Amino acid sequence: MAHLRKTATLEMVAERAGVSMKTASNAVNGTGRMADKTRDRVLAVVEELGYKVNVAARNLTRGRTDSLTLAVPTLKAAYLAELAEAVVETARDMNLVVYVTTYPDDGATGSHRLLRQFNSQLTDGLLLSLSEHETLDKSAFNVDYPLVCFGSRNTYELVDRVTTDDVADARAATEYLLACGSTSIAVVGAHAPFDPRAIEAAYEGNAELRMRGVAEALAAAGRPLDPRLIGVTGYDWTIGSGFRAAMATVNAGVPFDGLVCFNDGLATGAISALRESGLRVPTDVQVIGFDNVEESAFLTPPLTSMDSRIEWIARTGLERLVARINGATDPPASMMAHSKVIARDTTR
């Protein structure tokens, strides 16, 4: 019968190397001052005994884990999957580890519960991608650990937030279609039927802010948004939802020659609906999406899209969170970037 090897301890290393526990600890962790010969002797014993550093104990002593948590509503959405990958890769360059988790995106209490239950002893801070389904009140952000949020939801200036400017970006997308010759613009991705007053006053939410941007661009061009040309999808921003909403818009019988879709999945479905309806892209209808996910460049035709600035969001969020972990006390801020049009073959 095989005998289990006894787990080596730091005390065993110190005894075998003929040094104190403190000297052994310093040698293992690369700290302290000692003769090279002493450090080499300790490390040789570490190798001989197979000693493994107790990371949990070391972190407890240091008060730091050098790891972070990223929480997103889902990893099924292409944008959120790419954001998670960008955060992990950027953190690796910063010698940090990121643990990625999801929370229930049920429109109820998923992110609120996550904020209450986050354990800051496991990782040093939380990057939270805010759900479009859930509206948090001020009390949700009253936390005692470093927190930085991604997304368009309101954080009441209580925590740092990193996002793109949805209103300005939707204006830019609409203006681009108009500049390319479209005269009647439709939309796919609204959460609810068009309410001009609510959209004019919107200050949070991807769909609401992007709708506001489209409406502002059309109003400035003297072409008010026609409510019959707004495809309502609720919170379902999938390819299938884009197909159904675009088909319903076509069947409404109001001609349009430009289509703004609030993400690339919606745009992919919408293009299929246009084709099934006998409309050519971009000859009859020009289409622009949002997020510029990887697949967009490989569609037929390749999709024109608004750049999501994922790399900027990932690095800015991480740098801000690290600053908070290191004790930064400046007031929380909303950091915004403007996107640009990535022109491809669904526009002229």
C-alpha positions as a Markdown table, in Angstrom:
| # | Residue | x | y | z |
|---|---|---|---|---|
| 1 | Met | 0.0 | 0.0 | 0.0 |
| 2 | Ala | 1.4 | 3.4 | -1.0 |
| 3 | His | 2.2 | 5.8 | 1.8 |
| 4 | Leu | 0.9 | 9.4 | 1.5 |
| 5 | Arg | 3.6 | 11.9 | 1.5 |
| 6 | Lys | 3.4 | 14.3 | 4.5 |
| 7 | Thr | 2.7 | 17.9 | 3.4 |
| 8 | Ala | 5.8 | 20.0 | 3.9 |
| 9 | Thr | 5.5 | 23.0 | 6.2 |
| 10 | Leu | 7.6 | 26.2 | 6.5 |
| 11 | Glu | 8.7 | 24.9 | 9.9 |
| 12 | Met | 10.1 | 21.8 | 8.2 |
| 13 | Val | 11.9 | 23.9 | 5.6 |
| 14 | Ala | 13.5 | 26.1 | 8.3 |
| 15 | Glu | 14.6 | 23.1 | 10.4 |
| 16 | Arg | 16.1 | 21.3 | 7.4 |
| 17 | Ala | 17.9 | 24.4 | 6.1 |
| 18 | Gly | 19.1 | 25.3 | 9.6 |
| 19 | Val | 17.6 | 28.8 | 9.6 |
| 20 | Ser | 14.9 | 30.6 | 11.6 |
| 21 | Met | 11.2 | 30.6 | 10.5 |
| 22 | Lys | 11.5 | 34.3 | 9.5 |
| 23 | Thr | 14.6 | 33.7 | 7.4 |
| 24 | Ala | 12.8 | 30.8 | 5.7 |
| 25 | Ser | 9.8 | 32.9 | 5.0 |
| 26 | Asn | 11.8 | 35.8 | 3.6 |
| 27 | Ala | 13.7 | 33.4 | 1.3 |
| 28 | Val | 10.5 | 31.8 | 0.0 |
| 29 | Asn | 8.8 | 35.2 | -0.6 |
| 30 | Gly | 11.9 | 36.9 | -2.0 |
| 31 | Thr | 12.0 | 39.5 | 0.8 |
| 32 | Gly | 14.4 | 40.4 | 3.5 |
| 33 | Arg | 18.2 | 40.7 | 3.5 |
| 34 | Met | 20.4 | 37.6 | 3.7 |
| 35 | Ala | 23.4 | 36.0 | 2.1 |
| 36 | Asp | 22.9 | 34.5 | -1.4 |
| 37 | Lys | 24.2 | 31.2 | 0.0 |
| 38 | Thr | 21.5 | 31.2 | 2.7 |
| 39 | Arg | 18.7 | 32.0 | 0.3 |
| 40 | Asp | 19.9 | 29.3 | -2.2 |
| 41 | Arg | 20.1 | 26.7 | 0.7 |
| 42 | Val | 16.5 | 27.5 | 1.7 |
| 43 | Leu | 15.2 | 27.3 | -1.8 |
| 44 | Ala | 17.0 | 24.0 | -2.4 |
| 45 | Val | 15.2 | 22.6 | 0.7 |
| 46 | Val | 11.9 | 24.0 | -0.6 |
| 47 | Glu | 12.5 | 22.1 | -3.9 |
| 48 | Glu | 13.6 | 18.9 | -2.0 |
| 49 | Leu | 10.5 | 18.8 | 0.3 |
| 50 | Gly | 8.0 | 20.1 | -2.3 |
| 51 | Tyr | 6.9 | 22.9 | 0.0 |
| 52 | Lys | 4.0 | 25.0 | -1.4 |
| 53 | Val | 3.3 | 28.5 | -0.2 |
| 54 | Asn | 0.1 | 28.9 | 1.7 |
| 55 | Val | -1.4 | 31.6 | -0.5 |
| 56 | Ala | -4.4 | 32.2 | 1.6 |
| 57 | Ala | -2.3 | 32.7 | 4.7 |
| 58 | Arg | 0.1 | 35.0 | 2.9 |
| 59 | Asn | -2.8 | 37.1 | 1.5 |
| 60 | Leu | -4.3 | 37.4 | 4.9 |
| 61 | Thr | -1.0 | 38.7 | 6.2 |
| 62 | Arg | -0.6 | 41.1 | 3.3 |
| 63 | Gly | -4.2 | 42.2 | 3.3 |
| 64 | Arg | -4.2 | 41.8 | -0.5 |
| 65 | Thr | -5.0 | 39.0 | -2.9 |
| 66 | Asp | -3.9 | 40.6 | -6.2 |
| 67 | Ser | -7.1 | 39.3 | -7.7 |
| 68 | Leu | -10.4 | 40.9 | -8.7 |
| 69 | Thr | -13.9 | 39.8 | -9.5 |
| 70 | Leu | -15.8 | 40.7 | -12.7 |
| 71 | Ala | -19.6 | 40.1 | -12.5 |
| 72 | Val | -21.7 | 40.3 | -15.6 |
| 73 | Pro | -25.4 | 39.5 | -16.2 |
| 74 | Thr | -24.6 | 36.7 | -18.7 |
| 75 | Leu | -21.8 | 35.4 | -20.9 |
| 76 | Lys | -24.2 | 34.4 | -23.7 |
| 77 | Ala | -24.2 | 37.9 | -25.1 |
| 78 | Ala | -21.3 | 38.5 | -27.5 |
| 79 | Tyr | -20.5 | 41.9 | -26.1 |
| 80 | Leu | -20.3 | 40.8 | -22.5 |
| 81 | Ala | -18.2 | 37.7 | -23.4 |
| 82 | Glu | -15.8 | 40.0 | -25.3 |
| 83 | Leu | -15.7 | 42.4 | -22.4 |
| 84 | Ala | -14.9 | 39.6 | -20.0 |
| 85 | Glu | -12.1 | 38.4 | -22.2 |
| 86 | Ala | -10.7 | 42.0 | -22.5 |
| 87 | Val | -10.7 | 42.4 | -18.7 |
| 88 | Val | -9.0 | 39.1 | -18.1 |
| 89 | Glu | -6.3 | 39.8 | -20.7 |
| 90 | Thr | -5.7 | 43.4 | -19.5 |
| 91 | Ala | -5.5 | 42.3 | -15.9 |
| 92 | Arg | -2.9 | 39.6 | -16.8 |
| 93 | Asp | -0.7 | 42.4 | -18.2 |
| 94 | Met | -1.1 | 44.2 | -14.9 |
| 95 | Asn | -0.1 | 41.0 | -13.0 |
| 96 | Leu | -3.6 | 40.6 | -11.6 |
| 97 | Val | -6.0 | 37.7 | -11.7 |
| 98 | Val | -9.7 | 38.1 | -12.5 |
| 99 | Tyr | -12.4 | 35.7 | -11.5 |
| 100 | Val | -15.5 | 36.0 | -13.7 |
| 101 | Thr | -19.0 | 35.3 | -12.4 |
| 102 | Thr | -22.5 | 35.9 | -13.6 |
| 103 | Tyr | -25.6 | 36.9 | -11.6 |
| 104 | Pro | -29.3 | 36.4 | -12.3 |
| 105 | Asp | -30.4 | 38.9 | -14.9 |
| 106 | Asp | -34.1 | 38.6 | -13.9 |
| 107 | Gly | -35.0 | 42.2 | -13.6 |
| 108 | Ala | -35.5 | 41.7 | -9.8 |
| 109 | Thr | -32.6 | 41.6 | -7.3 |
| 110 | Gly | -29.8 | 39.9 | -9.1 |
| 111 | Ser | -27.1 | 42.6 | -9.0 |
| 112 | His | -28.5 | 44.0 | -5.7 |
| 113 | Arg | -28.0 | 40.7 | -4.0 |
| 114 | Leu | -24.5 | 40.4 | -5.5 |
| 115 | Leu | -23.5 | 43.8 | -4.1 |
| 116 | Arg | -24.7 | 42.8 | -0.7 |
| 117 | Gln | -23.0 | 39.4 | -0.6 |
| 118 | Phe | -19.7 | 40.2 | -2.3 |
| 119 | Asn | -16.8 | 38.9 | -0.1 |
| 120 | Ser | -13.9 | 41.3 | -0.2 |
| 121 | Gln | -11.7 | 38.7 | 1.6 |
| 122 | Leu | -11.7 | 36.5 | -1.5 |
| 123 | Thr | -10.7 | 39.2 | -4.0 |
| 124 | Asp | -9.6 | 42.8 | -3.6 |
| 125 | Gly | -12.5 | 44.5 | -5.4 |
| 126 | Leu | -15.5 | 44.2 | -7.8 |
| 127 | Leu | -16.0 | 45.2 | -11.4 |
| 128 | Leu | -19.8 | 45.1 | -12.0 |
| 129 | Ser | -21.4 | 45.2 | -15.4 |
| 130 | Leu | -24.8 | 46.7 | -14.6 |
| 131 | Ser | -27.9 | 44.9 | -15.7 |
| 132 | Glu | -30.3 | 46.7 | -18.1 |
| 133 | His | -33.2 | 44.9 | -16.4 |
| 134 | Glu | -32.6 | 46.1 | -12.9 |
| 135 | Thr | -32.7 | 49.7 | -11.5 |
| 136 | Leu | -30.7 | 50.1 | -8.3 |
| 137 | Asp | -31.3 | 52.7 | -5.7 |
| 138 | Lys | -28.6 | 54.7 | -3.9 |
| 139 | Ser | -28.5 | 52.3 | -1.0 |
| 140 | Ala | -27.2 | 49.5 | -3.3 |
| 141 | Phe | -24.0 | 51.3 | -3.9 |
| 142 | Asn | -23.3 | 52.0 | -0.2 |
| 143 | Val | -20.6 | 49.3 | 0.0 |
| 144 | Asp | -17.4 | 49.1 | 2.1 |
| 145 | Tyr | -15.2 | 47.5 | -0.6 |
| 146 | Pro | -13.7 | 48.9 | -3.9 |
| 147 | Leu | -16.3 | 48.9 | -6.6 |
| 148 | Val | -16.3 | 50.1 | -10.2 |
| 149 | Cys | -19.3 | 49.8 | -12.5 |
| 150 | Phe | -19.6 | 49.3 | -16.3 |
| 151 | Gly | -22.7 | 50.4 | -18.2 |
| 152 | Ser | -25.3 | 53.0 | -18.7 |
| 153 | Arg | -27.3 | 52.7 | -15.4 |
| 154 | Asn | -27.2 | 55.4 | -12.8 |
| 155 | Thr | -24.7 | 55.0 | -9.9 |
| 156 | Tyr | -25.7 | 58.3 | -8.3 |
| 157 | Glu | -22.1 | 59.5 | -8.3 |
| 158 | Leu | -21.5 | 57.1 | -5.4 |
| 159 | Val | -19.1 | 54.8 | -7.2 |
| 160 | Asp | -16.9 | 55.1 | -10.4 |
| 161 | Arg | -18.6 | 54.2 | -13.6 |
| 162 | Val | -17.0 | 53.5 | -17.0 |
| 163 | Thr | -19.0 | 53.5 | -20.2 |
| 164 | Thr | -19.5 | 54.8 | -23.7 |
| 165 | Asp | -21.7 | 57.8 | -24.5 |
| 166 | Asp | -24.8 | 56.1 | -25.8 |
| 167 | Val | -26.6 | 59.3 | -26.7 |
| 168 | Ala | -23.7 | 60.8 | -28.7 |
| 169 | Asp | -22.9 | 57.4 | -30.3 |
| 170 | Ala | -26.5 | 56.9 | -31.5 |
| 171 | Arg | -26.6 | 60.4 | -32.9 |
| 172 | Ala | -23.4 | 59.6 | -34.8 |
| 173 | Ala | -24.8 | 56.3 | -36.1 |
| 174 | Thr | -28.0 | 58.1 | -37.3 |
| 175 | Glu | -26.1 | 61.0 | -38.8 |
| 176 | Tyr | -23.9 | 58.5 | -40.7 |
| 177 | Leu | -26.9 | 56.8 | -42.3 |
| 178 | Leu | -28.3 | 60.2 | -43.3 |
| 179 | Ala | -24.9 | 61.2 | -44.7 |
| 180 | Cys | -24.8 | 58.0 | -46.7 |
| 181 | Gly | -28.2 | 58.9 | -48.4 |
| 182 | Ser | -30.9 | 57.4 | -46.1 |
| 183 | Thr | -33.9 | 59.7 | -45.7 |
| 184 | Ser | -36.3 | 57.6 | -43.5 |
| 185 | Ile | -34.8 | 55.9 | -40.5 |
| 186 | Ala | -36.2 | 52.9 | -38.6 |
| 187 | Val | -35.0 | 51.5 | -35.3 |
| 188 | Val | -34.8 | 48.0 | -33.8 |
| 189 | Gly | -34.2 | 47.4 | -30.1 |
| 190 | Ala | -36.5 | 49.6 | -28.2 |
| 191 | His | -37.5 | 48.3 | -24.7 |
| 192 | Ala | -41.0 | 49.8 | -24.9 |
| 193 | Pro | -43.3 | 51.7 | -27.3 |
| 194 | Phe | -42.0 | 55.1 | -28.1 |
| 195 | Asp | -42.8 | 57.8 | -25.6 |
| 196 | Pro | -41.3 | 61.1 | -26.8 |
| 197 | Arg | -41.3 | 62.8 | -23.4 |
| 198 | Ala | -39.7 | 59.8 | -21.6 |
| 199 | Ile | -37.0 | 59.4 | -24.3 |
| 200 | Glu | -36.2 | 63.2 | -24.3 |
| 201 | Ala | -35.6 | 63.0 | -20.6 |
| 202 | Ala | -33.8 | 59.7 | -20.5 |
| 203 | Tyr | -30.6 | 59.7 | -18.5 |
| 204 | Glu | -29.9 | 55.9 | -18.2 |
| 205 | Gly | -30.4 | 52.6 | -20.0 |
| 206 | Asn | -28.8 | 51.5 | -23.3 |
| 207 | Ala | -32.0 | 51.4 | -25.2 |
| 208 | Glu | -33.4 | 54.6 | -23.9 |
| 209 | Leu | -30.2 | 56.6 | -24.4 |
| 210 | Arg | -29.6 | 55.2 | -27.9 |
| 211 | Met | -33.2 | 56.0 | -28.8 |
| 212 | Arg | -32.7 | 59.5 | -27.5 |
| 213 | Gly | -29.6 | 59.9 | -29.7 |
| 214 | Val | -31.5 | 58.7 | -32.8 |
| 215 | Ala | -34.4 | 61.0 | -32.1 |
| 216 | Glu | -32.1 | 64.0 | -31.5 |
| 217 | Ala | -30.2 | 63.4 | -34.8 |
| 218 | Leu | -33.5 | 63.1 | -36.8 |
| 219 | Ala | -35.0 | 66.1 | -35.2 |
| 220 | Ala | -31.9 | 68.1 | -36.1 |
| 221 | Ala | -32.2 | 66.9 | -39.6 |
| 222 | Gly | -35.8 | 67.9 | -39.8 |
| 223 | Arg | -37.0 | 64.3 | -40.0 |
| 224 | Pro | -38.9 | 63.5 | -36.8 |
| 225 | Leu | -38.9 | 59.9 | -35.7 |
| 226 | Asp | -41.9 | 58.0 | -36.9 |
| 227 | Pro | -43.3 | 55.7 | -34.0 |
| 228 | Arg | -44.4 | 53.2 | -36.6 |
| 229 | Leu | -40.7 | 52.6 | -37.5 |
| 230 | Ile | -39.6 | 51.6 | -34.0 |
| 231 | Gly | -39.2 | 47.8 | -33.5 |
| 232 | Val | -39.9 | 47.0 | -29.9 |
| 233 | Thr | -37.9 | 44.0 | -28.6 |
| 234 | Gly | -38.2 | 44.4 | -24.8 |
| 235 | Tyr | -34.9 | 43.3 | -23.2 |
| 236 | Asp | -34.4 | 40.5 | -25.7 |
| 237 | Trp | -31.5 | 41.7 | -27.9 |
| 238 | Thr | -30.9 | 38.4 | -29.7 |
| 239 | Ile | -30.7 | 37.6 | -33.4 |
| 240 | Gly | -34.2 | 36.1 | -33.3 |
| 241 | Ser | -35.7 | 39.2 | -31.7 |
| 242 | Gly | -34.0 | 41.4 | -34.3 |
| 243 | Phe | -35.5 | 39.3 | -37.0 |
| 244 | Arg | -39.0 | 39.5 | -35.6 |
| 245 | Ala | -38.9 | 43.2 | -34.8 |
| 246 | Ala | -37.6 | 44.1 | -38.3 |
| 247 | Met | -40.2 | 41.9 | -40.0 |
| 248 | Ala | -42.9 | 43.6 | -38.0 |
| 249 | Thr | -41.5 | 47.0 | -39.0 |
| 250 | Val | -41.5 | 46.0 | -42.7 |
| 251 | Asn | -45.0 | 44.7 | -42.4 |
| 252 | Ala | -46.2 | 48.0 | -40.9 |
| 253 | Gly | -46.1 | 49.3 | -44.4 |
| 254 | Val | -44.2 | 52.5 | -43.7 |
| 255 | Pro | -41.2 | 52.8 | -46.2 |
| 256 | Phe | -37.7 | 53.2 | -44.7 |
| 257 | Asp | -34.3 | 53.1 | -46.2 |
| 258 | Gly | -32.1 | 53.2 | -43.1 |
| 259 | Leu | -32.1 | 51.0 | -40.0 |
| 260 | Val | -30.3 | 51.6 | -36.6 |
| 261 | Cys | -30.1 | 48.4 | -34.6 |
| 262 | Phe | -29.1 | 48.7 | -30.9 |
| 263 | Asn | -26.6 | 45.8 | -31.0 |
| 264 | Asp | -25.0 | 43.7 | -33.6 |
| 265 | Gly | -27.1 | 40.6 | -32.8 |
| 266 | Leu | -30.3 | 42.6 | -33.5 |
| 267 | Ala | -28.8 | 43.8 | -36.7 |
| 268 | Thr | -27.9 | 40.3 | -37.8 |
| 269 | Gly | -31.5 | 39.2 | -37.4 |
| 270 | Ala | -32.8 | 42.3 | -39.0 |
| 271 | Ile | -30.8 | 41.8 | -42.2 |
| 272 | Ser | -32.2 | 38.3 | -42.5 |
| 273 | Ala | -35.7 | 39.8 | -42.2 |
| 274 | Leu | -35.0 | 42.4 | -44.8 |
| 275 | Arg | -33.8 | 39.8 | -47.2 |
| 276 | Glu | -36.8 | 37.6 | -46.6 |
| 277 | Ser | -39.0 | 40.6 | -47.4 |
| 278 | Gly | -37.2 | 41.2 | -50.7 |
| 279 | Leu | -35.2 | 44.2 | -49.6 |
| 280 | Arg | -31.6 | 44.5 | -50.5 |
| 281 | Val | -28.8 | 45.6 | -48.1 |
| 282 | Pro | -27.5 | 48.3 | -48.5 |
| 283 | Thr | -29.2 | 49.2 | -51.9 |
| 284 | Asp | -32.7 | 49.4 | -50.5 |
| 285 | Val | -32.0 | 49.7 | -46.7 |
| 286 | Gln | -28.7 | 50.6 | -45.0 |
| 287 | Val | -28.1 | 49.0 | -41.7 |
| 288 | Ile | -25.8 | 50.0 | -38.8 |
| 289 | Gly | -25.4 | 48.1 | -35.5 |
| 290 | Phe | -23.7 | 48.7 | -32.1 |
| 291 | Asp | -20.8 | 47.0 | -30.3 |
| 292 | Asn | -18.7 | 45.9 | -33.3 |
| 293 | Val | -18.5 | 42.3 | -32.0 |
| 294 | Glu | -16.0 | 40.0 | -33.8 |
| 295 | Glu | -18.6 | 38.2 | -35.9 |
| 296 | Ser | -19.8 | 41.5 | -37.4 |
| 297 | Ala | -16.9 | 41.7 | -39.8 |
| 298 | Phe | -17.6 | 38.2 | -41.2 |
| 299 | Leu | -21.3 | 38.5 | -41.9 |
| 300 | Thr | -22.6 | 38.7 | -45.5 |
| 301 | Pro | -22.5 | 41.5 | -46.1 |
| 302 | Pro | -20.1 | 42.6 | -43.3 |
| 303 | Leu | -21.9 | 44.8 | -40.8 |
| 304 | Thr | -21.3 | 48.5 | -40.3 |
| 305 | Ser | -21.2 | 49.0 | -36.5 |
| 306 | Met | -20.4 | 51.5 | -33.8 |
| 307 | Asp | -17.2 | 50.6 | -32.1 |
| 308 | Ser | -17.8 | 49.4 | -28.5 |
| 309 | Arg | -14.4 | 50.6 | -27.1 |
| 310 | Ile | -14.1 | 47.4 | -25.2 |
| 311 | Glu | -10.3 | 47.7 | -24.7 |
| 312 | Trp | -10.6 | 51.2 | -23.3 |
| 313 | Ile | -13.5 | 50.2 | -21.0 |
| 314 | Ala | -11.5 | 47.2 | -19.7 |
| 315 | Arg | -8.3 | 49.1 | -19.0 |
| 316 | Thr | -10.0 | 52.2 | -17.6 |
| 317 | Gly | -12.2 | 50.1 | -15.3 |
| 318 | Leu | -9.2 | 48.1 | -14.0 |
| 319 | Glu | -7.0 | 51.1 | -13.5 |
| 320 | Arg | -9.8 | 52.8 | -11.6 |
| 321 | Leu | -10.4 | 49.8 | -9.4 |
| 322 | Val | -6.8 | 49.3 | -8.6 |
| 323 | Ala | -6.6 | 53.0 | -7.6 |
| 324 | Arg | -9.5 | 52.5 | -5.2 |
| 325 | Ile | -7.9 | 49.4 | -3.8 |
| 326 | Asn | -4.7 | 51.4 | -3.2 |
| 327 | Gly | -6.7 | 54.0 | -1.3 |
| 328 | Ala | -7.6 | 56.7 | -3.8 |
| 329 | Thr | -10.1 | 59.1 | -2.2 |
| 330 | Asp | -11.0 | 61.4 | -5.0 |
| 331 | Pro | -14.7 | 61.8 | -5.7 |
| 332 | Pro | -16.3 | 59.0 | -7.8 |
| 333 | Ala | -16.6 | 59.9 | -11.5 |
| 334 | Ser | -18.4 | 58.7 | -14.6 |
| 335 | Met | -15.8 | 58.2 | -17.3 |
| 336 | Met | -17.1 | 58.2 | -20.8 |
| 337 | Ala | -15.7 | 57.5 | -24.3 |
| 338 | His | -17.1 | 58.3 | -27.7 |
| 339 | Ser | -17.4 | 55.5 | -30.2 |
| 340 | Lys | -16.7 | 55.7 | -33.9 |
| 341 | Val | -18.4 | 54.2 | -37.0 |
| 342 | Ile | -16.7 | 51.1 | -38.3 |
| 343 | Ala | -17.8 | 51.3 | -41.9 |
| 344 | Arg | -18.5 | 48.0 | -43.8 |
| 345 | Asp | -20.8 | 46.8 | -46.6 |
| 346 | Thr | -24.2 | 47.3 | -45.0 |
| 347 | Thr | -23.9 | 51.0 | -45.7 |
| 348 | Arg | -23.1 | 52.8 | -48.9 |
